[in-house]
Amino acid sequence: MLSIFSCSVFAQQYPFPMPEYKPTEGNLQAREEFQDMRFGLFVHWGIYSVLGDGEWVMNTQRIKYDTYKRLADFFDPEAYNPKEWVQMAKNAGMKYITITARHHDGFSMFDTEASSYNIVDATPYGKDVLKELAEECKKEGIKLNFYYSLLDWGREDYGYGKKIVDGAPVDTDWESYIEFMKLQLTELLTNYGEIGVIWFDGHWDRKAANWHYDEIYSHIHELSPSTLIANNHHIQPIEGEDIQTFERDLPGENTAGYSAGVQVSQLPLESCATMAGKWGFGLNDTKFKSTAQIIHFLVKAAGRNGNLLLNVGPMPNGKIQPEFTTTLAEVGEWTEKYGETIYETRGNIIPVQDWGTITQKDDMLYVHIINPGSDPFLFIPELQEKVVSASSYDGNQTIKFKQQNEGLFLYFDQSELKSDLDNIISLKIKK
């Protein structure tokens, strides 16, 4: 048993040494600001959207790389309006946007000198969509982050599918690929203003590879010390990272199957999730999440001290489909009223509960009741803070309570709770 456990733990580690990482004061402040934001927009957009079958279409439909590259000739998003995108995110209560600068197909959605396979040089659109988005984000006070794929299905120096020996793919110029990524990351961190996060993905394609994170992470922190690093690698955080991510899951859960053996760290936390089934635009994808599902995910993430990064996959013309915009507008109505209970709060106040969760801001606890019971009271276990008063969030109802060693009892008729979104009770605590 001990041997099996040890192997399981070892499997969740990066097998190459990393230098000790001491974040700067600016970086630590950026981490706090990141946690304060709590809600962000994820955008998966690229030439794959032309086929309307998700961002993995080249892989799932087994399209040859040289054939797939022709999609660039059809990518002409004349309806792209970054002002509309940013306003949509802002109205939904989102504080930052993370967009795919380069996905697994290797196509760069920005103007890069490292490859001609990019939106400026290879498409009829011929403009840098990230530059336009960066300008609009700056105007509206929305933080801009870049997703960047480590995995590349097409480049010869990546050698997709080749065996890894001594940390590198055989018969491949792995060093060349590392230098290519460093050049592109330099462009992303110097040509688009202040960037909040570099969000890596694709490590899981080569768990035994030496990704040269010692070089890449140091390079990012030297270029932009306040820029945070996240890596969706599905293993324990690596030295040099500033955020721990959870794909399609809340921190500490593994319902999607990506977080087996992964423990929640003390780093800022973020859960990423889709609004439908796929990350990229799917013409037949109708697995739309409801407004209630999204609000519940946001509330639960905050209760576990994490952010929610909620994804849309724009259409090839640059428009975001109405199923997403309508739902986000409804989410925005909720955040406009109750955002105080999410933004700038911290979580992990009590263990996970079936009825909901608690967030904290200064001397206020916000009890989020998502699944009311039938009892004429609510029990909050293991609450350490001394409660001074309790009331409904709108202040219209004072709520009786009794605090004991095992927790807090709130006395009210749960059957009268009508909202299927969230029922919030405010607790003032002694500081």
Rosetta blueprint (number, residue, H / E / L):
1 M L
2 L H
3 S H
4 I H
5 F H
6 S H
7 C H
8 S H
9 V H
10 F H
11 A L
12 Q L
13 Q L
14 Y L
15 P L
16 F L
17 P L
18 M L
19 P L
20 E L
21 Y L
22 K L
23 P L
24 T L
25 E H
26 G H
27 N H
28 L H
29 Q H
30 A H
31 R H
32 E H
33 E H
34 F H
35 Q H
36 D H
37 M H
38 R L
39 F E
40 G E
41 L E
42 F E
43 V E
44 H L
45 W L
46 G L
47 I H
48 Y H
49 S H
50 V H
51 L H
52 G L
53 D E
54 G L
55 E L
56 W L
57 V H
58 M H
59 N H
60 T H
61 Q L
62 R L
63 I L
64 K L
65 Y H
66 D H
67 T H
68 Y H
69 K H
70 R H
71 L H
72 A H
73 D H
74 F H
75 F L
76 D L
77 P L
78 E L
79 A L
80 Y L
81 N L
82 P H
83 K H
84 E H
85 W H
86 V H
87 Q H
88 M H
89 A H
90 K H
91 N H
92 A H
93 G L
94 M L
95 K L
96 Y E
97 I E
98 T E
99 I E
100 T E
101 A E
102 R E
103 H L
104 H L
105 D L
106 G L
107 F L
108 S E
109 M L
110 F L
111 D L
112 T L
113 E L
114 A L
115 S L
116 S L
117 Y L
118 N E
119 I H
120 V H
121 D H
122 A H
123 T L
124 P L
125 Y L
126 G L
127 K L
128 D L
129 V H
130 L H
131 K H
132 E H
133 L H
134 A H
135 E H
136 E H
137 C H
138 K H
139 K H
140 E H
141 G L
142 I L
143 K E
144 L E
145 N E
146 F E
147 Y E
148 Y E
149 S E
150 L L
151 L L
152 D L
153 W L
154 G L
155 R L
156 E L
157 D L
158 Y L
159 G L
160 Y L
161 G L
162 K L
163 K L
164 I E
165 V E
166 D L
167 G L
168 A E
169 P E
170 V L
171 D L
172 T L
173 D L
174 W H
175 E H
176 S H
177 Y H
178 I H
179 E H
180 F H
181 M H
182 K H
183 L H
184 Q H
185 L H
186 T H
187 E H
188 L H
189 L H
190 T H
191 N L
192 Y L
193 G L
194 E L
195 I L
196 G L
197 V E
198 I E
199 W E
200 F E
201 D E
202 G L
203 H H
204 W H
205 D H
206 R H
207 K L
208 A L
209 A L
210 N L
211 W L
212 H L
213 Y H
214 D H
215 E H
216 I H
217 Y H
218 S H
219 H H
220 I H
221 H H
222 E H
223 L H
224 S L
225 P L
226 S L
227 T L
228 L E
229 I E
230 A E
231 N E
232 N E
233 H L
234 H L
235 I L
236 Q L
237 P L
238 I L
239 E L
240 G L
241 E L
242 D L
243 I E
244 Q E
245 T E
246 F E
247 E E
248 R L
249 D L
250 L L
251 P L
252 G L
253 E L
254 N L
255 T L
256 A L
257 G L
258 Y L
259 S L
260 A L
261 G L
262 V L
263 Q L
264 V L
265 S L
266 Q L
267 L L
268 P L
269 L E
270 E E
271 S E
272 C E
273 A E
274 T E
275 M L
276 A L
277 G L
278 K L
279 W L
280 G L
281 F L
282 G E
283 L L
284 N L
285 D L
286 T L
287 K L
288 F L
289 K L
290 S L
291 T H
292 A H
293 Q H
294 I H
295 I H
296 H H
297 F H
298 L H
299 V H
300 K H
301 A H
302 A H
303 G H
304 R L
305 N L
306 G E
307 N E
308 L E
309 L E
310 L E
311 N E
312 V E
313 G L
314 P L
315 M L
316 P L
317 N L
318 G L
319 K L
320 I L
321 Q L
322 P H
323 E H
324 F H
325 T H
326 T H
327 T H
328 L H
329 A H
330 E H
331 V H
332 G H
333 E H
334 W H
335 T H
336 E H
337 K H
338 Y H
339 G H
340 E H
341 T H
342 I L
343 Y L
344 E L
345 T L
346 R E
347 G L
348 N L
349 I L
350 I L
351 P L
352 V L
353 Q L
354 D L
355 W L
356 G E
357 T E
358 I E
359 T E
360 Q E
361 K E
362 D L
363 D L
364 M E
365 L E
366 Y E
367 V E
368 H E
369 I E
370 I L
371 N L
372 P L
373 G L
374 S L
375 D L
376 P L
377 F E
378 L E
379 F E
380 I E
381 P E
382 E L
383 L L
384 Q L
385 E L
386 K L
387 V E
388 V E
389 S E
390 A E
391 S E
392 S E
393 Y L
394 D L
395 G L
396 N L
397 Q L
398 T E
399 I L
400 K E
401 F E
402 K E
403 Q E
404 Q E
405 N L
406 E L
407 G E
408 L E
409 F E
410 L E
411 Y E
412 F L
413 D L
414 Q H
415 S H
416 E H
417 L L
418 K L
419 S L
420 D L
421 L L
422 D L
423 N E
424 I E
425 I E
426 S E
427 L E
428 K E
429 I E
430 K L
431 K L
